[in-house]
């Protein structure tokens, strides 16, 4: 009975493998929704390159429209290696009332260059559950913020998703990817002048990104 089950399973996987162009190179492009989680964000009150006190903004979330470009190689129905680039888009934040007498709008954005291993679990002949684990090189910045805080560092990348083959060479991919949860990105303040105090780390972030992508399998 067990041998028969194994034989039927292997036969089913072989038929699935033959139906879709699984093995080999692939490329994809997608977009979706980004949520940047900030922790202990602080903002200067100054607007003229001077520190006129700071304000703690707490743990706000920033929202934006991201893009994803990926390329990879699938070794078999179960395993692939993938490089991806994602740009989070701009998140808008509103700072405290400063010496100008008004709120100060500032922006955050993140660029990620990731390399990950992706595992696949076939659910049907056309539908796969997938999970990813890897590392990414992060470039995170804030603009219209005195001190131009930012970071360049290696961070974590992991996620889950679904892949649906619409044809032999085309699939529609639904991905959730997190950058930074295991290795948070810390934005360092850059003092605008010698007499200006250095605030150090002004924010700690991680990105949660939800993508719908079209993938071509070669």
N, C-alpha and C positions, 0 to 999 in steps of 0.2 A: 504493500500500500504506500509506504513512504517512498520507495523507489519510483513508483508510478507518479506520485505527486511531484517529485523532483524532476522527472522527465518532462511532465506537462509544463512545469514552471519554466524550465530551460527552453522548451519549444516555444512557449509564449513570448519569452524575452527575445528569442531569435527572430520570430515573426515581427515583433515590435521594432526591433533594430533594423530589419529589412524595409519596413514601411516608411520610416522617417530617416532623413539624412542626419543621423545623430553624431557619428564620429567625424572629427575634423575641426577646421577653423570656423569661427562664427564672429559676427560683428552685430552690434545693436545700438539703437538710440532711443531715448525715452525722456519723459517729463512726468511731473506729478506734483507733490506737495512736500514742503520741507518745514520741520519744526525744530528750531534751535533752542535748546534748553540752557538757560543761563543760571549760574549759581554765584551768589554774593557779588553781583554787579554793582560797581560804584561809578559815580559820574562827578567830574569836577564842576564847580559852579562858575568858573571863570570863562570869559569869552575873549580875553585879550592877552592870551599867553601867560596869564597869572593864575595861581591857585588861590581862589577865594573861598576855600572850604570845599568839602565834598559832600555828596549825598548818597546814602545807600539805597539802591533801587530794589534790592532783594533778589528774587529768583524769577524774573519775567521770562516769557517765551516769545520768540520772534518767528514770524511766518513769512514764507517766500515761495516763489515758483522756481524749482531747480531744473537742471538738465543733467542727463547721464549719457555718456558714450562709453561703450565697452567693446573689448575684443578678447577672444579666448580660444582655447583648444580643448575639445572634448575627447578624452581618451577612450571612453566607452560609455554605455548608458548610465553609468553611476558616478563618474568623476570628470571634472574639468578644472583647468587653471585659467584664471581670468584677470586681465588688467582693465581697470575702469578709471574714468575721470568724471567727477561730478562737480558742478558749480551750484552752490546753494541758492543763488539769487540774493537780492538785498533784503535784509530785515530792517524794519523801521522801529526806532525806539524814541521815546520822548524823555529828555532829561529834566532836571529840576529848574526852578526859576533862578536865573543867574543875575549877574550884575547888570545885564541889559534890560532886566525887568520882564523877560518873556521866557517861555519854555524853549529848550534847545533840542531840535530834532537831530539825531545821529543814526548812523547806519552800520550794520554788521554784515559780513559775507565770508564764505568759506570755500576754498578750492581744495579738492581731495584727489590724490593720485593713489589708487588702491591696487593691491595685488592679493588675490585670495584664491583659496581652494573651494570648489563648489561640489557638494554631493547631491545626487539625485535619487529619488525613490519613485519608480513608476507606479502610478495609480490606475491608469488605463493605458491603452495603446497610444494615446495622444496627450495625456496629462501627467505631469511630473510634479512632485513636491521637491523643493530644493532648499538647501541650507548652505551658508557661506561662512568662512572664517579666514581672516587675513589681517594685513597691516596696511596702513595708508600714510602717505606723506601729506600733512595738513598745512595749509597756508590760510590762516584766519586773521582778519583785520577788522578794525572799526574806523570809520571815516566821519568827518565833521565832528570830531572829538579831539579836543586839545590834548596832545600827547600821542596821537595816532597809535593806540595800543594794537598789538598783534602778536602772532607767534608763528614759527615754522618748526614743526616737530613730527616725529613718528607717533601715530596713534592707532587704536584698534579699529577693526572693521568686522562686523558680523551681521547676519541677517537671515531671513527666511523668505520663501516665495513660491510661486506656482509658474509652471511653464506649460503652455498649450500649443501644440503643433496644429496650425491651420492648414498646412500643406507639407509636402516633403521637405521644403527648403525654408519655410517661414514659420516662426513661432511668435506668440504673444506672451510676454513675460510680465508678471506682477511681483514686484519686489518691495520688501521692507529692508532697509539698510541703516544700521546705526554706526556712526563714527564717533569714537571718543568715550563711550560708556566705561570701558575697561581701562582706558588710558586717557583721561580727560585733557582737553586742550586749555592751557592757561595763557591768557592774554596779558602781556607785559606792557606796562606804561613806559613811554619814552619821554623823559623830561624835556620840555621845549626850551629850557634855558638853564644856565648854571645856578641861578638863584631859586629855581623852582623845585620843590620837594619831589622826590621820586616815589610814586605811589606803589611801585611793585606790581603785583598781580591784581588787576582790576576786574577780572571776570574769569570764570571757569565754565567751559561749554562742552556740550556734545550735541550731535545732529541726529535727528530721526527723519529719514527720507522715505517717501512712498512713491514708487515709480510704476508706470505702465510703459513698456518698451516693445518695439518691433525688432525682432532678431532675424538675421539672414544666416542660414547654415550652408556652408560651401561644400 
